[in-house]
Amino acid sequence: MLNYKKGAVLAIVVISTFLFGSIVTAVPTNGGENPLDELWERLLGIEEEVETISEEVDDLQTDLDLLERIHELEIRIEILENCGATEGVLPAPHADSGWISIEKGDSITFAHGLDSLEYIVDLQSRYDLEEGDPITPPILYPHFHNWEHGGDWTYSTIYETSDKIGVWYEAYGNTVVVMRAADDPYSDQVRIRIWKTN
């Protein structure tokens, strides 16, 4: 019923507009022109201006996005240069834990002794794959990976099981603490490498 009323009102508006336009067209003004023609031309002009402004706004947004991206890259380049990188290649790390075994649900503390928080950390993982083990995910020992770094919580609707997986770290002035989730199958060993940025 509501749609019928809307349609009726719309039809009345369209018919009234047509009749009004016909009457005005039939009664010429001083210049013999229909005043609605001028109004229509102005409306078209405004529409074109709006489209132009919209395009200019889109261009400005693109430029701002590019500037922001360039700024982020400049910051990253500065950090890498502070780490001693030349031509995009990092030097030997200021601290390297080597490969350390870590049990499920456990944590390890790597004492780097740099006495600073101005550094970047590269955390690598690998898991012990023995002959005959299924390869899931397809990561072969001794290749390293960052699978599920940061930690995750998975839920299987088929088996109705919930698993906490992944590894993550906390950085301190002289140590880095790495934690492994209780159900994580992918990170039997971890390696921490550190580059100072100051």
C-alpha positions as CSV (number, residue, x, y, z in Angstrom):
1,M,0.0,0.0,0.0
2,L,2.9,2.3,0.9
3,N,4.6,1.7,-2.4
4,Y,1.3,2.5,-4.3
5,K,1.1,5.8,-2.5
6,K,4.7,6.7,-3.3
7,G,4.1,5.8,-7.0
8,A,1.0,7.9,-7.1
9,V,2.8,10.9,-5.6
10,L,5.7,10.5,-8.0
11,A,3.4,10.3,-11.0
12,I,1.6,13.5,-9.9
13,V,5.0,15.3,-9.6
14,V,6.1,14.2,-13.0
15,I,2.8,15.2,-14.7
16,S,2.8,18.5,-12.9
17,T,6.3,19.2,-13.9
18,F,5.6,18.4,-17.5
19,L,2.4,20.5,-17.6
20,F,4.2,23.5,-15.9
21,G,7.0,23.2,-18.4
22,S,4.5,23.1,-21.3
23,I,2.7,26.2,-20.0
24,V,5.9,28.1,-19.5
25,T,7.0,27.1,-23.0
26,A,3.8,28.2,-24.4
27,V,4.1,31.6,-22.8
28,P,7.3,33.1,-24.1
29,T,9.2,35.7,-22.0
30,N,10.6,39.0,-23.2
31,G,13.4,37.3,-25.0
32,G,11.2,34.6,-26.4
33,E,13.1,32.0,-24.3
34,N,11.9,29.6,-21.8
35,P,13.2,30.6,-18.3
36,L,13.5,26.9,-17.4
37,D,16.1,26.4,-20.1
38,E,18.4,28.8,-18.4
39,L,17.8,27.2,-15.0
40,W,18.4,23.8,-16.6
41,E,21.7,25.0,-18.1
42,R,22.8,26.3,-14.7
43,L,22.0,23.1,-13.0
44,L,24.0,21.2,-15.6
45,G,26.9,23.5,-15.1
46,I,26.8,23.0,-11.3
47,E,26.7,19.2,-11.9
48,E,29.8,19.4,-14.1
49,E,31.6,21.5,-11.4
50,V,30.7,19.0,-8.7
51,E,32.1,16.2,-10.9
52,T,35.3,18.1,-11.5
53,I,35.7,18.9,-7.8
54,S,35.1,15.2,-6.9
55,E,37.9,14.2,-9.4
56,E,40.2,16.7,-7.9
57,V,39.5,15.5,-4.3
58,D,40.2,11.9,-5.5
59,D,43.5,13.0,-7.0
60,L,44.4,14.9,-3.7
61,Q,43.6,11.8,-1.7
62,T,45.8,9.7,-4.0
63,D,48.6,12.2,-3.6
64,L,48.2,12.2,0.2
65,D,48.3,8.4,0.3
66,L,51.5,8.4,-1.8
67,L,53.1,11.0,0.4
68,E,52.3,9.0,3.5
69,R,53.7,5.9,1.9
70,I,56.9,7.8,0.9
71,H,57.2,9.1,4.5
72,E,56.9,5.5,5.8
73,L,59.6,4.3,3.4
74,E,61.9,7.2,4.4
75,I,61.5,6.2,8.1
76,R,62.3,2.5,7.3
77,I,65.4,3.6,5.2
78,E,66.6,5.8,8.1
79,I,66.2,2.9,10.6
80,L,68.1,0.5,8.3
81,E,70.9,3.0,7.8
82,N,71.1,3.5,11.6
83,C,71.5,-0.3,11.8
84,G,74.4,-0.1,9.4
85,A,72.7,-1.2,6.3
86,T,74.4,-0.4,3.0
87,E,72.6,-0.7,-0.3
88,G,69.7,-2.4,1.4
89,V,71.9,-5.1,3.0
90,L,72.0,-5.4,6.8
91,P,75.3,-6.1,8.5
92,A,75.8,-8.9,10.9
93,P,73.4,-8.5,13.9
94,H,74.5,-6.9,17.1
95,A,73.1,-10.0,18.9
96,D,72.2,-13.5,17.7
97,S,70.8,-16.1,19.9
98,G,71.4,-19.0,17.5
99,W,68.7,-21.7,17.4
100,I,67.2,-22.4,20.8
101,S,64.7,-25.2,21.6
102,I,61.5,-24.1,23.2
103,E,58.7,-26.4,24.5
104,K,55.0,-25.9,24.0
105,G,53.5,-23.5,26.5
106,D,57.0,-22.4,27.6
107,S,59.1,-19.3,27.3
108,I,62.8,-18.5,27.0
109,T,64.8,-15.4,27.8
110,F,67.6,-14.3,25.5
111,A,70.0,-11.9,27.3
112,H,71.5,-9.7,24.6
113,G,73.1,-7.1,27.0
114,L,72.7,-4.2,24.6
115,D,71.3,-1.9,27.4
116,S,68.9,-0.2,25.0
117,L,65.4,-0.4,23.6
118,E,66.4,1.2,20.4
119,Y,66.7,-1.9,18.3
120,I,64.8,-4.1,15.8
121,V,64.1,-7.8,16.4
122,D,64.0,-10.6,13.8
123,L,62.3,-13.7,15.2
124,Q,62.6,-16.9,13.2
125,S,61.1,-20.3,13.8
126,R,61.6,-23.9,12.6
127,Y,60.2,-27.2,13.7
128,D,61.7,-30.7,13.9
129,L,60.6,-32.7,10.9
130,E,61.6,-36.3,11.1
131,E,61.4,-38.8,8.2
132,G,57.9,-40.0,7.7
133,D,56.3,-37.0,9.4
134,P,53.4,-35.3,7.5
135,I,54.3,-32.0,6.1
136,T,51.6,-29.6,7.3
137,P,52.2,-26.8,6.7
138,P,54.7,-27.3,4.0
139,I,57.8,-26.1,5.9
140,L,60.8,-28.3,5.7
141,Y,63.4,-28.6,8.4
142,P,65.8,-26.9,8.7
143,H,64.2,-24.1,6.7
144,F,63.0,-21.3,9.0
145,H,59.6,-19.5,8.9
146,N,57.3,-17.0,10.6
147,W,54.2,-19.2,10.5
148,E,51.7,-17.9,13.1
149,H,54.1,-15.5,14.6
150,G,52.2,-13.2,17.0
151,G,50.0,-16.1,18.1
152,D,46.6,-17.2,17.1
153,W,43.6,-19.1,18.5
154,T,42.1,-21.7,16.1
155,Y,38.8,-23.6,16.5
156,S,37.8,-26.7,14.6
157,T,34.1,-27.1,14.1
158,I,34.6,-30.7,12.9
159,Y,36.6,-31.9,16.0
160,E,35.2,-29.2,18.3
161,T,38.7,-28.4,19.5
162,S,40.4,-25.1,20.4
163,D,44.1,-24.6,19.9
164,K,46.5,-21.8,20.9
165,I,49.3,-21.7,18.4
166,G,52.3,-19.5,17.4
167,V,55.2,-17.7,19.1
168,W,55.7,-14.1,20.0
169,Y,58.2,-11.9,21.9
170,E,58.5,-9.1,24.4
171,A,61.5,-6.8,24.2
172,Y,63.3,-5.3,27.1
173,G,66.5,-3.2,27.7
174,N,68.8,-6.2,28.0
175,T,66.6,-9.2,27.2
176,V,64.1,-10.6,24.7
177,V,61.5,-13.0,26.0
178,V,60.0,-15.5,23.5
179,M,56.8,-17.3,24.4
180,R,55.3,-20.4,22.6
181,A,51.6,-21.2,22.7
182,A,50.5,-24.4,24.5
183,D,49.2,-26.2,21.3
184,D,51.7,-24.8,18.8
185,P,53.1,-27.5,16.4
186,Y,55.3,-25.3,14.2
187,S,58.0,-23.7,16.4
188,D,60.2,-26.3,18.1
189,Q,63.1,-23.9,17.8
190,V,63.4,-20.1,17.6
191,R,66.2,-17.7,16.8
192,I,66.4,-14.0,17.7
193,R,68.6,-11.6,15.9
194,I,68.9,-7.9,16.9
195,W,70.2,-4.8,15.2
196,K,70.6,-1.6,17.2
197,T,69.1,1.6,15.7
198,N,71.1,4.2,17.6
